[in-house]
């Protein structure tokens, strides 16, 4: 599907950078999130409406120390990727779902929703402007970070009347230093990330701030990430760090349900649809950490992996809970995790047929 269809033309003020810094970037050794492309996008909200988009050189933005977001955290964000295909097109992966989730998060944070046209068309222009920043090797992409934050200047708890929507982009490689290799997890212990009715299903900075200290403790113990248990009984699995989780027990692929405490992952949804297409039984249900350990003891736990936009598929090699630890697939990437990754990546890079119509392609 080409982005020239069905998109309302908007006025976009574009100011190009005088001298690109792309020549200083080592595209053979990309990390994640530490190199930024030449331009950024912004739209201001005031007088109860979103204004015209503008694209400017990437750089500093100014605000007063009384900026309401700094004090009350009224902000949301998304994470998307654009991929360069073998035939030279650019695939933007599932932008409609990202737009829907951005608006869902915005509603929970009392932030005004943004239309699909105003969300998508400026992003297209931004990608076209910085298309040379899209790396063309496997396991690389152009990462896009749309975000909205309140811009009123006040101290006092109330809903802001003004906002700024921005998009910055960066060429990225693999998210975890392990690459597409198994990560190790430890349960969250006394700490919880979210409960039903809270902010767990909103992609807002507060969710991620809550994960920092437990994750630091996990890393001190030699583990990659935290595996979050539910915030009430502390027995049912919610998520891994900032990603959704899948467990293959016998011939059933299990993932926790969207109960209001976990994020509605776009990669999660993609995995569910792909697995069903492959003839795999997929079940969305609560699963306790004890059930996982019991399945492992009975040799019924055949695979486990996390899913998210940044890492796509993160195989799980070890899980520690209290004084016990299990190893999955001899701490090697499982066959299903590998197959699912190849299916998702194949669609993203244009190597496989996009039967789900997930990729919006920009003509070269």
SEBARO-930135 format. One line per field, with one value per residue: residue number from 1; x, y, z of N, C-alpha, C in turn. Coordinates in steps of 0.1 Angstrom, whole numbers. Layout:
n = c(NUM:...)
npx = c(X:...)
npy = c(Y:...)
npz = c(Z:...)
capx = c(X:...)
capy = c(Y:...)
capz = c(Z:...)
cpx = c(X:...)
cpy = c(Y:...)
cpz = c(Z:...)
***
This chain:
n = c(1:2:3:4:5:6:7:8:9:10:11:12:13:14:15:16:17:18:19:20:21:22:23:24:25:26:27:28:29:30:31:32:33:34:35:36:37:38:39:40:41:42:43:44:45:46:47:48:49:50:51:52:53:54:55:56:57:58:59:60:61:62:63:64:65:66:67:68:69:70:71:72:73:74:75:76:77:78:79:80:81:82:83:84:85:86:87:88:89:90:91:92:93:94:95:96:97:98:99:100:101:102:103:104:105:106:107:108:109:110:111:112:113:114:115:116:117:118:119:120:121:122:123:124:125:126:127:128:129:130:131:132:133:134:135:136:137:138:139:140:141:142:143:144:145:146:147:148:149:150:151:152:153:154:155:156:157:158:159:160:161:162:163:164:165:166:167:168:169:170:171:172:173:174:175:176:177:178:179:180:181:182:183:184:185:186:187:188:189:190:191:192:193:194:195:196:197:198:199:200:201:202:203:204:205:206:207:208:209:210:211:212:213:214:215:216:217:218:219:220:221:222:223:224:225:226:227:228:229:230:231:232:233:234:235:236:237:238:239:240:241:242:243:244:245:246:247:248:249:250:251:252:253:254:255:256:257:258:259:260:261:262:263:264:265:266:267:268:269:270:271:272:273:274:275:276:277:278:279:280:281:282:283:284:285:286:287:288:289:290:291:292:293:294:295:296:297:298:299:300:301:302:303:304:305:306:307:308:309:310:311:312:313:314:315:316:317:318:319:320:321:322:323:324:325:326:327:328:329:330:331:332:333:334:335:336:337:338:339:340:341:342:343:344:345:346:347:348:349:350:351:352:353:354:355:356:357:358:359:360:361:362:363:364)
npx = c(9:6:17:7:-19:-51:-44:-47:-36:-15:-4:29:55:88:121:153:183:215:240:245:250:255:277:295:286:289:277:280:283:261:243:217:194:211:221:211:189:189:167:137:103:74:44:21:-3:-30:-56:-76:-70:-50:-22:-4:20:56:88:121:157:173:176:181:153:135:122:104:113:89:74:47:47:72:66:42:40:25:24:30:41:54:68:82:91:110:119:144:139:148:143:145:124:107:96:72:63:32:18:-8:-18:0:-7:-33:-28:-13:-33:-50:-34:-31:-57:-60:-42:-54:-48:-52:-65:-49:-53:-53:-43:-29:-10:3:11:30:50:57:68:90:105:111:127:149:158:182:193:183:193:206:211:205:187:188:173:153:145:116:104:76:61:42:37:27:25:19:27:28:23:5:-21:-37:-54:-34:-36:-23:-1:27:35:59:83:111:140:161:189:192:206:207:187:193:224:230:220:202:199:195:180:184:162:148:124:102:101:95:86:63:50:26:-10:-44:-65:-47:-18:-8:-15:-11:12:33:57:59:54:78:96:90:101:128:145:140:150:177:185:182:201:224:225:232:213:194:169:139:112:80:56:21:5:-11:-15:10:19:11:22:30:45:77:102:100:85:62:53:58:50:57:41:38:20:9:8:12:2:0:-32:-47:-54:-57:-35:-12:8:-7:8:22:39:34:7:12:27:9:-10:6:15:-9:-15:5:-5:-4:-16:-29:-32:-46:-42:-42:-12:7:38:46:33:48:74:68:60:85:100:87:95:79:80:88:96:103:98:103:85:86:87:112:132:121:120:129:146:142:164:170:152:148:133:126:144:150:160:154:164:160:157:184:196:197:185:152:133:108:108:128:117:94:106:119:97:83:104:109:86:88:112:106:111:94:60:36:10:-8:-11:4:26:32:42:68:74:105)
npy = c(-12:22:53:75:73:82:101:132:163:184:216:220:234:236:236:232:216:232:220:187:161:135:124:118:96:62:38:11:3:7:17:19:45:66:82:108:119:144:161:173:170:191:200:223:226:247:269:251:234:216:229:239:217:217:212:211:217:193:199:219:226:251:259:270:266:261:245:224:196:188:187:174:153:150:134:115:88:72:44:37:21:25:8:-1:-16:-44:-37:-10:5:22:9:16:5:-6:20:29:14:24:50:48:37:58:78:65:63:90:98:86:102:127:142:160:143:134:138:112:119:142:131:112:122:144:128:112:131:139:115:112:134:128:104:93:85:61:30:2:-24:-58:-62:-35:-2:28:44:58:83:95:119:135:163:183:218:241:267:264:259:236:213:206:201:206:233:236:220:201:183:161:146:127:111:83:64:29:0:-33:-37:-49:-57:-83:-90:-109:-130:-151:-136:-129:-132:-119:-122:-96:-92:-74:-52:-35:-27:-18:-16:-28:-4:16:32:13:4:26:43:59:82:77:50:38:50:39:14:16:14:-13:-27:-19:-31:-58:-60:-56:-81:-96:-101:-95:-82:-73:-95:-88:-93:-95:-67:-72:-99:-108:-130:-137:-134:-104:-86:-83:-63:-37:-49:-72:-107:-141:-175:-208:-236:-270:-274:-250:-215:-190:-159:-131:-116:-85:-67:-42:-36:-40:-32:-27:-42:-35:-52:-75:-80:-85:-108:-126:-128:-138:-162:-176:-178:-196:-219:-223:-228:-201:-185:-161:-155:-154:-163:-180:-175:-198:-218:-217:-224:-250:-262:-261:-279:-302:-306:-293:-267:-252:-229:-194:-159:-123:-95:-65:-32:-21:-42:-62:-94:-110:-136:-157:-170:-176:-177:-164:-169:-161:-184:-201:-211:-214:-228:-222:-240:-247:-223:-211:-197:-204:-225:-216:-189:-180:-185:-169:-144:-143:-142:-118:-99:-104:-95:-68:-59:-64:-89:-110:-118:-93:-102:-93:-66:-47:-30:3:17:38:53:49)
npz = c(0:-9:4:-8:-13:-3:16:31:19:36:49:53:70:60:70:59:70:71:68:67:92:86:75:96:108:118:101:101:127:145:174:197:197:202:182:162:135:109:110:126:137:144:160:173:198:206:216:214:192:169:153:123:108:113:100:111:115:135:169:199:222:237:270:299:334:347:332:327:322:333:360:364:347:323:295:265:244:213:195:165:134:103:73:49:19:-2:-29:-29:-18:9:39:62:93:103:108:113:135:154:155:165:191:202:204:222:245:249:255:281:295:294:271:241:212:181:146:121:95:102:118:102:75:79:91:69:52:68:68:41:38:54:43:36:59:67:75:56:62:75:105:111:112:107:134:148:169:180:201:227:247:276:276:290:314:346:382:397:399:372:340:312:288:265:241:228:199:187:165:164:149:145:133:138:154:168:197:223:238:236:212:188:206:235:264:299:328:358:384:396:424:453:439:418:386:374:379:373:359:364:349:332:306:291:270:284:300:328:332:324:340:364:361:362:386:397:374:374:397:389:369:384:396:375:355:325:323:341:350:351:377:385:401:423:434:429:415:389:355:339:321:303:315:294:274:258:266:255:258:250:258:258:230:229:225:247:260:282:289:276:300:310:326:312:282:251:228:196:181:196:188:161:162:173:152:131:142:144:117:110:120:147:180:198:229:249:281:317:333:357:374:387:372:349:358:366:342:330:346:339:313:294:287:259:245:248:247:243:230:211:196:195:200:186:185:214:225:253:277:304:335:366:398:430:449:428:395:360:329:295:265:266:269:244:213:207:184:176:183:166:141:142:144:119:102:109:105:78:65:72:60:34:23:25:15:22:36:54:50:64:60:51:22:9:-21:-39)
capx = c(0:14:12:1:-34:-60:-37:-50:-25:-14:6:40:66:101:134:163:196:225:251:242:261:254:291:302:280:294:265:284:283:250:237:202:189:222:225:198:189:191:155:126:89:67:30:16:-18:-34:-69:-84:-68:-36:-18:3:32:68:100:133:169:173:183:176:141:135:110:106:113:76:67:38:52:83:61:30:42:14:32:28:50:53:81:79:103:110:129:147:137:158:140:147:113:108:85:68:56:19:16:-22:-19:7:-15:-44:-23:-9:-45:-55:-26:-34:-70:-58:-35:-61:-41:-60:-61:-44:-59:-44:-37:-19:0:10:17:43:60:62:78:102:112:116:138:161:158:196:196:178:204:201:215:195:187:189:161:152:135:108:98:65:57:34:39:20:34:15:36:21:24:-8:-25:-48:-51:-28:-44:-14:7:36:37:71:88:126:143:175:192:194:209:200:184:200:238:230:216:191:203:186:182:181:152:145:111:103:102:86:83:53:50:12:-22:-56:-70:-36:-12:-1:-18:-7:26:36:70:58:55:91:104:88:109:143:152:141:159:190:188:183:214:234:226:236:202:192:157:129:99:70:44:10:6:-20:-11:24:21:8:32:25:54:92:107:91:80:53:60:51:56:53:40:33:18:1:16:5:6:-10:-43:-48:-64:-56:-22:0:7:-12:20:19:46:26:-4:17:31:-4:-15:16:15:-22:-13:14:-12:-1:-27:-25:-41:-44:-47:-33:-3:15:52:47:30:60:84:63:61:99:103:81:100:69:83:96:102:98:104:96:82:84:91:127:140:112:119:139:145:145:172:169:143:150:122:130:157:150:162:152:171:151:164:199:200:198:173:142:129:96:113:136:107:85:114:121:84:81:115:107:76:93:122:101:116:82:48:29:-4:-16:-12:9:36:30:55:71:81:119)
capy = c(0:34:64:86:71:85:111:146:172:194:226:217:244:228:243:222:218:237:210:174:155:121:119:115:84:49:30:-3:0:14:13:22:57:76:91:114:123:158:170:169:175:195:206:229:226:258:274:239:228:214:238:234:210:222:204:220:210:187:207:221:233:259:260:275:256:258:236:215:182:185:186:165:142:148:131:102:87:60:40:31:19:25:-1:0:-29:-48:-31:4:12:24:4:21:-7:-5:33:31:9:32:62:44:36:71:85:58:68:104:99:83:113:139:149:160:134:140:131:103:127:151:122:105:129:150:118:108:142:138:103:115:144:121:90:87:81:48:20:-8:-38:-66:-58:-21:5:41:44:71:85:105:121:147:167:195:230:252:270:266:249:233:201:207:196:217:238:237:208:201:170:161:133:127:99:79:51:20:-14:-41:-30:-55:-60:-97:-92:-118:-141:-152:-127:-135:-124:-122:-116:-82:-92:-65:-40:-37:-16:-12:-24:-25:10:26:37:2:3:38:44:72:81:72:35:35:55:29:2:18:9:-27:-31:-17:-42:-70:-60:-58:-95:-103:-104:-85:-74:-78:-100:-82:-100:-87:-58:-75:-112:-110:-144:-138:-127:-93:-82:-83:-49:-29:-57:-83:-120:-152:-188:-220:-247:-280:-269:-238:-203:-183:-145:-125:-108:-71:-65:-28:-34:-41:-24:-33:-41:-38:-64:-86:-83:-91:-122:-134:-131:-147:-176:-183:-182:-208:-230:-225:-224:-190:-183:-150:-158:-152:-175:-177:-179:-212:-226:-217:-233:-264:-266:-263:-291:-314:-305:-288:-253:-254:-217:-182:-147:-111:-88:-51:-25:-18:-54:-71:-106:-112:-149:-158:-181:-180:-170:-166:-165:-164:-191:-211:-206:-223:-225:-226:-243:-247:-209:-209:-192:-214:-226:-207:-175:-177:-185:-157:-132:-143:-138:-104:-92:-107:-85:-54:-56:-67:-102:-118:-111:-87:-107:-86:-52:-40:-20:14:18:50:50:55)
capz = c(0:-10:12:-16:-14:9:26:29:18:47:47:62:68:61:70:59:77:61:66:73:100:83:72:108:114:114:99:103:141:151:187:197:204:206:170:157:121:107:111:136:133:156:158:185:201:214:213:212:179:164:142:111:111:108:101:113:119:149:179:213:223:250:278:312:344:352:322:335:321:343:374:366:338:313:283:259:232:205:189:152:126:89:69:35:13:-12:-41:-28:-12:24:46:75:98:110:114:118:149:163:157:174:204:207:208:234:256:251:262:295:301:291:261:229:202:168:135:113:85:108:124:92:64:83:92:56:47:76:63:28:39:60:38:35:73:69:72:47:66:83:119:113:108:112:146:149:182:181:215:230:261:279:275:299:324:359:392:402:392:363:326:304:277:253:240:216:193:180:161:161:143:146:127:150:152:177:210:233:235:233:199:187:215:247:275:312:335:372:387:402:438:460:431:408:376:372:382:365:363:364:337:326:292:284:267:291:306:341:332:322:352:374:358:362:398:397:363:378:407:381:362:394:398:363:346:315:325:351:345:360:381:387:412:434:440:426:410:375:347:332:310:306:314:286:263:261:267:250:263:243:267:249:216:231:227:257:263:292:283:277:311:315:333:303:270:239:219:181:178:202:179:149:165:174:138:124:148:140:103:110:126:161:189:206:239:257:294:328:335:369:373:392:361:340:364:366:328:327:353:332:300:286:282:247:240:255:241:245:218:211:184:196:199:178:192:224:231:268:280:318:344:381:407:444:449:417:382:350:316:284:253:268:268:230:207:203:169:173:184:154:130:143:140:104:96:111:98:64:61:74:50:20:19:25:11:33:34:64:46:75:56:42:14:3:-34:-39)
cpx = c(9:8:6:-14:-41:-54:-41:-38:-25:-3:17:52:80:113:145:176:206:236:247:253:262:268:299:297:286:282:268:284:273:246:222:199:199:227:212:200:189:179:146:113:82:54:26:1:-21:-48:-77:-82:-53:-33:-11:16:44:79:112:145:168:181:176:162:141:122:114:106:99:68:60:42:63:78:50:30:31:21:29:38:47:67:77:92:100:121:131:146:147:155:140:135:116:95:83:59:44:17:2:-24:-11:0:-27:-40:-19:-22:-51:-47:-29:-47:-68:-50:-41:-54:-50:-55:-57:-49:-49:-37:-25:-7:9:17:30:54:66:72:91:111:119:128:151:162:172:200:191:189:198:206:205:198:190:176:163:141:129:102:89:63:50:36:32:30:29:26:28:25:11:-14:-38:-44:-46:-38:-36:-5:17:37:50:75:103:129:158:177:197:198:201:198:192:214:239:227:204:195:196:190:179:172:152:132:112:103:91:80:72:54:36:2:-34:-61:-59:-31:-6:-3:-16:8:30:49:69:59:70:100:102:96:124:150:152:150:173:194:190:197:226:236:229:225:200:180:149:117:89:59:33:11:-2:-15:4:27:19:17:24:33:69:97:97:86:70:60:51:58:49:53:32:32:10:10:7:11:-4:-20:-41:-58:-64:-43:-10:-3:2:-1:16:26:39:14:0:21:19:-9:-7:15:2:-21:-4:7:-10:-13:-22:-36:-37:-50:-37:-24:6:29:54:43:41:71:80:64:76:104:98:85:89:70:93:102:96:106:96:94:80:90:107:135:133:110:131:138:149:153:172:159:146:138:125:144:158:153:160:160:162:159:179:205:204:185:164:138:118:100:120:126:99:93:116:108:82:91:113:97:81:103:118:106:105:70:40:14:-13:-18:-7:18:30:43:56:78:95:120)
cpy = c(12:45:76:85:74:95:125:154:183:204:222:227:236:237:233:226:223:227:197:168:140:115:114:102:71:39:15:-7:9:8:15:35:67:85:95:120:138:167:164:176:180:202:211:229:238:262:262:232:226:223:232:228:218:212:213:211:205:196:210:228:240:259:265:264:253:250:225:201:179:182:176:154:139:146:117:101:74:56:32:29:20:16:1:-14:-31:-41:-15:12:14:19:10:10:-3:9:35:26:18:45:59:43:49:79:78:62:82:106:96:94:127:148:149:150:141:132:122:110:136:143:117:113:137:140:113:118:141:126:106:125:138:107:84:82:67:38:9:-22:-45:-62:-44:-14:20:41:58:72:97:107:134:150:181:206:242:254:273:255:248:222:204:203:208:221:238:225:210:186:171:147:136:113:95:65:42:6:-22:-34:-36:-58:-75:-100:-101:-131:-140:-141:-134:-126:-128:-115:-104:-81:-83:-54:-44:-25:-10:-22:-20:-12:20:30:26:1:15:39:59:71:75:57:31:39:45:16:4:12:-6:-33:-30:-28:-55:-71:-62:-73:-103:-107:-92:-76:-80:-84:-96:-92:-90:-79:-62:-88:-115:-124:-146:-129:-116:-91:-85:-69:-40:-36:-68:-96:-131:-165:-199:-232:-258:-274:-256:-225:-193:-169:-139:-116:-93:-67:-51:-25:-35:-34:-33:-32:-44:-50:-76:-90:-90:-105:-131:-138:-140:-161:-183:-187:-194:-220:-233:-220:-213:-187:-171:-152:-155:-165:-171:-181:-193:-221:-228:-226:-248:-270:-269:-276:-304:-314:-301:-274:-253:-241:-205:-170:-135:-104:-73:-45:-24:-31:-64:-85:-108:-126:-149:-171:-186:-171:-174:-161:-170:-172:-202:-204:-217:-219:-230:-228:-243:-233:-205:-204:-204:-214:-217:-193:-171:-176:-173:-145:-131:-138:-123:-96:-93:-97:-71:-50:-60:-80:-112:-111:-105:-90:-99:-71:-43:-28:-10:18:32:47:56:68)
cpz = c(0:-3:5:-17:-1:19:22:29:29:43:58:59:70:60:70:65:67:58:74:81:97:80:84:114:109:113:101:118:149:165:186:205:208:194:164:143:121:111:122:132:146:152:172:186:210:208:208:198:177:153:130:115:106:110:101:116:133:158:192:211:236:257:292:323:350:342:329:334:331:357:375:355:328:299:279:248:225:200:176:145:111:84:54:29:2:-26:-40:-21:3:30:60:81:107:116:119:132:159:166:167:189:210:212:221:246:259:259:277:302:299:281:248:218:189:157:128:103:91:115:113:81:68:85:79:50:55:71:50:29:45:55:37:49:76:65:64:50:74:97:122:108:111:122:146:163:182:196:216:244:263:280:283:310:337:369:399:393:385:349:319:292:264:253:228:212:185:176:158:156:145:140:138:145:162:191:221:229:231:219:198:194:228:258:288:320:350:376:396:417:444:451:421:398:374:377:373:369:364:351:328:311:284:282:272:298:320:342:332:334:363:373:361:374:398:386:367:388:400:375:372:398:386:353:336:318:337:344:355:364:385:400:424:441:438:423:395:367:339:319:313:304:307:274:268:261:261:255:256:253:259:235:217:233:235:259:272:284:285:288:317:323:324:290:259:228:205:176:184:193:166:151:167:161:130:129:144:125:101:116:140:170:198:216:247:271:305:330:347:367:378:381:351:345:364:352:325:333:346:317:290:281:271:241:248:249:244:231:220:199:184:193:189:185:201:230:246:271:294:325:358:389:421:444:438:404:371:337:305:271:254:266:254:224:203:189:166:173:171:142:130:139:125:97:97:103:83:58:61:63:36:15:18:21:23:32:44:60:58:71:47:35:8:-10:-33:-47)
***
